[in-house]
Amino acid sequence: MIPRWAVEQLGLTPQADESVRLAWFDDSTRSVESVELEASFLGGRFQGRYALTDEPHGVIGRNVLNYFRLLFDGPAKTWQRVTNG
């Protein structure tokens, strides 16, 4: 998910898109606005349609996480890429 503020800074126009549906914690699903873009993360490029969020931070999905080994430290609020096997 991409924060709406970032999309606005890029000058992209969000589109209401029935194909982007999100499941919510109350078991409902909702269509959300989305944008088509190429996202860059840790040197990788990921092209596709991304749902928008009004939160200040985005959400990295499985399409990105499947390419990296990451170590998350919740109490320290840090993360790092793991480069060794």
C-alpha atoms as a printed R data frame, in Angstrom:
   type eleno elety resid chain resno       x       y       z
1  ATOM     1    CA   MET     A     1   0.000   0.000   0.000
2  ATOM     2    CA   ILE     A     2   1.239   3.463  -0.887
3  ATOM     3    CA   PRO     A     3   0.528   6.520   1.264
4  ATOM     4    CA   ARG     A     4  -1.764   8.993  -0.510
5  ATOM     5    CA   TRP     A     5   0.619  11.883   0.292
6  ATOM     6    CA   ALA     A     6   3.422  10.178  -1.675
7  ATOM     7    CA   VAL     A     7   1.173   9.669  -4.695
8  ATOM     8    CA   GLU     A     8   0.130  13.330  -4.574
9  ATOM     9    CA   GLN     A     9   3.789  14.429  -4.452
10 ATOM    10    CA   LEU     A    10   4.451  12.356  -7.571
11 ATOM    11    CA   GLY     A    11   1.517  14.019  -9.342
12 ATOM    12    CA   LEU     A    12  -0.217  10.699 -10.041
13 ATOM    13    CA   THR     A    13  -3.990  10.429 -10.361
14 ATOM    14    CA   PRO     A    14  -5.589   7.702  -8.218
15 ATOM    15    CA   GLN     A    15  -8.277   5.575  -9.813
16 ATOM    16    CA   ALA     A    16 -11.236   3.858  -8.232
17 ATOM    17    CA   ASP     A    17 -10.580   0.260  -9.204
18 ATOM    18    CA   GLU     A    18 -12.884  -2.669  -8.463
19 ATOM    19    CA   SER     A    19  -9.961  -5.065  -8.975
20 ATOM    20    CA   VAL     A    20  -8.197  -3.738  -5.866
21 ATOM    21    CA   ARG     A    21 -10.183  -5.088  -2.958
22 ATOM    22    CA   LEU     A    22  -8.871  -5.281   0.584
23 ATOM    23    CA   ALA     A    23 -10.033  -7.571   3.377
24 ATOM    24    CA   TRP     A    24 -10.647  -5.785   6.680
25 ATOM    25    CA   PHE     A    25 -10.436  -7.141  10.217
26 ATOM    26    CA   ASP     A    26 -14.248  -7.258  10.463
27 ATOM    27    CA   ASP     A    27 -14.277  -9.795   7.561
28 ATOM    28    CA   SER     A    28 -15.669  -7.249   5.097
29 ATOM    29    CA   THR     A    29 -14.003  -6.373   1.804
30 ATOM    30    CA   ARG     A    30 -13.794  -2.929   0.221
31 ATOM    31    CA   SER     A    31 -12.647  -1.535  -3.086
32 ATOM    32    CA   VAL     A    32 -10.018   1.155  -2.683
33 ATOM    33    CA   GLU     A    33  -8.358   3.737  -4.883
34 ATOM    34    CA   SER     A    34  -5.136   2.632  -6.503
35 ATOM    35    CA   VAL     A    35  -2.332   3.761  -8.777
36 ATOM    36    CA   GLU     A    36  -0.196   1.989 -11.341
37 ATOM    37    CA   LEU     A    37   3.480   2.624 -10.647
38 ATOM    38    CA   GLU     A    38   6.943   1.190 -10.320
39 ATOM    39    CA   ALA     A    39   8.101   1.100  -6.709
40 ATOM    40    CA   SER     A    40  11.751   0.866  -5.719
41 ATOM    41    CA   PHE     A    41  12.857  -0.889  -2.523
42 ATOM    42    CA   LEU     A    42  16.388  -2.009  -1.579
43 ATOM    43    CA   GLY     A    43  17.487  -1.823  -5.199
44 ATOM    44    CA   GLY     A    44  14.574  -3.919  -6.493
45 ATOM    45    CA   ARG     A    45  11.882  -2.571  -8.825
46 ATOM    46    CA   PHE     A    46   8.279  -3.682  -8.459
47 ATOM    47    CA   GLN     A    47   5.772  -2.630 -11.081
48 ATOM    48    CA   GLY     A    48   2.067  -3.012 -10.492
49 ATOM    49    CA   ARG     A    49  -1.161  -1.565  -9.167
50 ATOM    50    CA   TYR     A    50  -0.901  -0.428  -5.558
51 ATOM    51    CA   ALA     A    51  -3.733   0.381  -3.169
52 ATOM    52    CA   LEU     A    52  -3.677   3.780  -1.470
53 ATOM    53    CA   THR     A    53  -3.748   4.389   2.254
54 ATOM    54    CA   ASP     A    54  -4.410   7.587   4.189
55 ATOM    55    CA   GLU     A    55  -1.915   6.477   6.845
56 ATOM    56    CA   PRO     A    56   1.473   8.241   6.990
57 ATOM    57    CA   HIS     A    57   3.356   5.008   6.159
58 ATOM    58    CA   GLY     A    58   2.840   2.377   3.488
59 ATOM    59    CA   VAL     A    59   2.630  -1.388   3.825
60 ATOM    60    CA   ILE     A    60   5.111  -3.713   2.126
61 ATOM    61    CA   GLY     A    61   3.282  -6.739   0.743
62 ATOM    62    CA   ARG     A    62   4.282 -10.287  -0.128
63 ATOM    63    CA   ASN     A    63   5.077  -9.283  -3.714
64 ATOM    64    CA   VAL     A    64   8.050  -7.335  -2.316
65 ATOM    65    CA   LEU     A    65   8.873  -9.347   0.801
66 ATOM    66    CA   ASN     A    66   9.267 -12.565  -1.206
67 ATOM    67    CA   TYR     A    67  12.463 -11.127  -2.737
68 ATOM    68    CA   PHE     A    68  14.316 -10.242   0.453
69 ATOM    69    CA   ARG     A    69  15.427 -11.668   3.776
70 ATOM    70    CA   LEU     A    70  14.607  -9.049   6.402
71 ATOM    71    CA   LEU     A    71  15.068  -9.058  10.151
72 ATOM    72    CA   PHE     A    72  12.505  -7.039  12.109
73 ATOM    73    CA   ASP     A    73  13.210  -5.988  15.703
74 ATOM    74    CA   GLY     A    74   9.883  -4.777  17.078
75 ATOM    75    CA   PRO     A    75  11.036  -3.531  20.488
76 ATOM    76    CA   ALA     A    76  13.869  -1.519  18.915
77 ATOM    77    CA   LYS     A    77  11.610  -0.419  16.042
78 ATOM    78    CA   THR     A    78  14.296  -1.302  13.511
79 ATOM    79    CA   TRP     A    79  14.724  -3.592  10.538
80 ATOM    80    CA   GLN     A    80  17.664  -4.681   8.425
81 ATOM    81    CA   ARG     A    81  18.296  -6.665   5.308
82 ATOM    82    CA   VAL     A    82  19.957 -10.053   5.941
83 ATOM    83    CA   THR     A    83  22.532 -10.721   3.246
84 ATOM    84    CA   ASN     A    84  24.025 -14.029   4.369
85 ATOM    85    CA   GLY     A    85  22.319 -17.404   3.986
